[in-house]
Amino acid sequence: MGRRSLKRVCTRSEGGSVNTFAERADNWENTADSLPFVLRPRPVQGELLDAYLHRLLRVNGYQELRGLVEASPLARTSKLEFLQRHASLQEEELGRLMDPEHVVIEAKEHRKLFLTPRIRWCPKCVVENGIFLANWAYRTTVICVKHRSYLRDECPSCHSPQLARSLPGLCKCGLILTRSEDHAVPEPLYRLQQKLHRSLFCEGSQALFGLTYFKAAKLAHYMGMLACGSGKQSLRESALSCRLFNDRVLMTAAANTLDRWPESFLTLLALNQALPSTQSVRRDFGVVYTVLYRCLRGSEYQFLRDEFEKFVNDHWQGALTKRNKSFSRGTLAKHPRMTLKDATAKSKAAPSVLKRLGTIVAAAEVGTTHGRRITTVETRRLQHIDGVTLQKAAQLLHLQERRIRLLIEAEIIKADISPVIYKAAAWFISLHQLHRLIFHNQGHRAADAVSFTHVMKCGKLTNEEFIGLVKALMTGKIQTVNGSASTIPLGQARVSRVALTEWLQKFRFDNDLPLSVDQAAKALGIKQEVAYFLVRKGLLISCSGRTQGSVQVRQKDLKSFQAKYVSLATLAKKRGTSPKTLRLCLLCDPATGPDVDGGRQYFYRVADLNDKADERIAASARFLMHGNGSTID
């Protein structure tokens, strides 16, 4: 039976009308023994079903399949039955043949997303086997993993495609198509193609993220589109976009993104993020959001959304709300930002306060679709805005407001909002600033303890001394000696009187601070009345104090007096005798005293003692002069 008679048997009935599929099946039964398929080549593993049918017909002298099998969704079944009956193929041999279109339809996937409009081939494989492989029909296959070379889909001369009925490796223009490209395949692309190849042949352990082929292919396809900077409008592909050169670009871009996971993906998100941010995640990330939550919305792609949502929490300046239903509950709970309105309700601070604390709470303005501006803040920084006013701070520390202002001026307390800087009605001081001035009991005790409040009230401390004393308490140079109290506000702290006196003397000497007459009397070891008399007589030089009518003694004047004068009581104590006896032994006259000017205590000039050649007395005076100086240190 010739070719024409075969076609006639399979397509028309005796009456000349076109047969139905059932009638054609009957014709196959009737002509099964008469089909002259003398040559019956065996199929190769993974060979394209249609290409094998044409190869079978071609070696037996036939040109096409028309009329032999049914062109319908059941075509694969009819083709396999045809091969089983007329080519004597066994089940194992039929299993070697693959029909990608049937596989896609059976998986209920989109044909244009996975299948190529043209047959692709590897020139080296065609030279070796002379067949078309089924995996070349998938769009994700752009290289041959066996030969590590790029595939072709058209003749380089006439640009004609290869057909399933074509002789592999030969174009209709006569050009031999067995020459491969010389371009090297990048390593990331080769690794991606290997994983997709394993997914296609169900090698799940080595597949891409453990996904099935169609899931992995869809992931690679959309990752390539994102990496190429595709907009929303380009997610809808045309026939031209399904060509090999376009798929090669997509797979190369996808390979670069998926090869270094997740670093490359995070870089891709940063490049796609709109700046400045708005209040819409969908608007800011555009096509990325569409791909992750629409195109790849399956649960198997949750790892993508997890990385995306983590990136949003770390870098997006907008605030997630309950409207973002696509995000997981964990992401919404961990989101670090909230709107100013929610922050006001949570922190119980006025919106104006939060705006002025912009740097502390990392405030940022984002836009809305209606053109309004919304302020967002970091949730974790709201703890830093738990502040109080100046009056409340004074109550917490048990200090006067004047003292709090001094601490602010000395930058021991840093006010977040100051009426001096901002046009605000009240101060705002963070509680963590005040916690530095609340001390913890160290278990120290002292019999001569005095409260800090009493020192400030009766100690007549200057502002410099007050600031220095607070710093000494903070650094531990002066220890608190409170009893059983666990936390001690600054105003209620108790210190040792001796330790405080020693510290004050050293502090005043080191900083060259002027002394009151009472303090000068303590430094000289004399009574206050004697010190005031020396000031009135001009022996102890003084200057005007800060307040009207007050008198102070500078450190240099105090040192000068100690170098020039020595008291009779000091000399007598050093000689081990009484002042009255020593007074009779001295040859020089005192500078001041009861017999001289009515003073209560005798003082001698050191120079007069030296002039009278009383070496012993002079030596004692010089020793005492240096000794008095050392008592201040």
Residue, then its C-alpha position, 0 to 999 in steps of 0.5 A: m500500500g502506497r502513501r496515498s492509499l494509506k492517507r486515504v484509508c485513514t481519512r475517508s470512508e467508502g462514501g467519501s466523507v471524513n471519518t470520525f475518530a471511532e471510525r478511524a480507530d476501526n480503520w487502524e484495526n482493519t489495516a493494522d496488518s497491512l501498514p508497511f512499517v518494516l523499519r521500526p527504530r527504537p525510541v531514545q530516553g527523553e525523545l520528543l513523541d512527535a519527533y519520534l513519530h515523524r522519524l518512524l514515518r520518515v524511515n518507512g517512506y511516509q511524510e506526515l502523520r495527518g490522518l494517522v492519529e487524532a489531533s485532539p486533547l486525546a492525541r497523546t493516547s492515540k499516538l501511543e496506541f498507534l505506536q504500540r499497535h503498529a510499531s510493536l513498542q513495549e510499555e518500557e519503550l513507550g515510557r521513553l517518549m515524552d510529550p511536553e504539551h500533554v504534561v503541561i495540560e495534565a499539570k493544569e499549567h499555562r502553556k505559554l509560560f512553559l513551552t516554546p513556540r519553536i523547537r530548540w536543539c543542541p547541535k552536538c546532541v543532533v550530531e550524536n543521536g539525530i533526534f529531538l529531545a523533549n526537554w528542549a521544548y521547555r522555555t527554561t531549557v536554554i543550554c545543553v547540560k551534557h555538552r554545556s553549550y547554548l541551544r538554537d531555535e532557528c537557522p542562522s542563514c534563513h532564520s527558519p525554525q525546525l519542525a517536528r517533521s524536519l530532519p534534525g540538523l538540516c534546514k529547508c534552505g540546505l544549511i547544516l545546523t550542527r554547528s554550536e555557538d562558541h560562547a562560554v556558558p556562565e557558571p551560575l547559569y549552568r548550575l541553574q540549568q542543572k537544577l532545573h534538569r533534575s527537577l524535570f526528571c524528578e530528582g527532588s533532592q538535588a532540585l531547585f529549593g526542592l521544588t517540582y519542575f513546574k514550580a521551579a520553572k515558574l520561580a526561575h521565570y519570574m526571578g529573571m523578569l524581576a532581575c531584568g527590571s520588568g514593569k507590571q505591563s511586561l508581565r504579560e508576554s507576547a509571542l516574541s518574548c517566548r523566543l530563545f534569545n529572550d529566555r536566555v536573558l531571563m535564565t541568566a538573570a535568574a541564575n545570578t539572583l538565585d545563585r547567591w541566595p539570599e544576598s542577591f535577592l535582597t540586592l534586587l529588592a533594594l534596587n526595586q524599592a521606591l525612594p522616598s517611601t510611601q505608605s503603600v508597600r504595593r506601590d513602593f515595590g511595584v512588580v516585586y509585590t505583584v510577583l510574590y503575592r500574586c504570580l507566586r502565591g503558592s505556599e511553596y514560595q513562602f520562603l521568598r515572602d519571608e525574605f521580602e517581609k524581613f527586608v520590609n521590616d528592616h528597610w521600609q520606612g512606612a508602617l504596616t497596618k491590618r490592611n496589609k492582609s497579605f503579610s503574615r501575622g508574625t511580620l505585622a507583629k515584628h514590624p518596627r514602625m508605626t504611625l504617629k497616631d498609634a505612637t501617641a496612643k502607646s506612649k501617651a506623649a503629645p504628637s508635637v513632642l514626638k515630632r520634636l523627638g524625630t532623631i530619637v524615635a527615627a521619625a520619617e515622613v511617607g506619602t499617601t496616594h492622596g498626596r498627604r504626608i504621614t509620619t512614622v516612628e520606630t516602635r522600639r525607640l518609644q521607650h526613650i520618650d518616656g519623659v517628664t517635665l522639669q517640675k516632675a524631674a525635680q520631684l523625682l530627684h528631690l531637688q530644687e528646680r534651680r538645681i535641675r537647671l544647673l545640671i542641664e546647663a552642665e550637660i549632666i542631664k540632657a533635655d530632649i526638648s528645651p524651651v530655650i532651643y525649641k518654641a515649646a511650652a514645657w521641658f521634656i526630660s527622658l527618664h533614662q537621663l534621670h536614672r543616672l542620678i538615682f544611686h544603688n545602695q552599696g552597703h557603706r555606712a558612716a557615723d558622721a553621715v549627712s544628707f545631700t539636701h542638707v549640704m546644699k542647704c547649709g553648705k553654701l556650695t557654689n554652682e561649680e562645687f555643686i556640679g563637681l559634687v554630683k559628678a563625684l557621686m556619679t563616678g564613685k569618688i564619694q560613696t553614698v552611705n545610706g542605710s537600707a534603701s535600695t534606690i537613692p535619689l540624688g537629693q536623698a543621698r547621704v555622704s560622710r562628712v569627713a569625706l565630703t570636707e576632704w573632697l571639697q578642700k581638694f576640689r577648691f584647691d585644684n580648681d582655684l575656687p574662691l572661699s568664703v571667710d568661714q571656709a578660709a577660717k577652716a583652712l587656716g585652723i582658726k575661728q571664724e571671728v579671728a578670720y573676719f578680724l584679719v579680713r577687716k585689718g587687711l592682713l587676709i586679702s579678700c574680694s567681693g562675692r557674687t551676692q551683694g555684701s558678701v566677701q570671699v578669699r581667693q586661693k592665692d591670697l590664702k596662700s600668701f597669708q600662710a606664707k607671711y604670717v604664723s599664729l602664736a598658738t601654732l608656734a607654741k604647739k610646735r615648741g611644746t610650750s604654752p602661748k603665754t610662755l612663748r610670747l615672753c621668749l620672742l624678741c619681735d613684736p606680733a603683727t596683730g593680737p590683743d595687746v596690739d590692735g585688740g585682736r583675739q589671737y596673736f599672729y607674727r610675721v615670718a620675716d620678723l622672726n627671721d630678722k631676730a635670728d631666732e633660728r629655731i623659731a624661724a625653722s619652726a615657722r618655715f616648717l609650719m608654713h609648708g605644713n599648713g600648705s600641705t593640709i589643703d591638698 
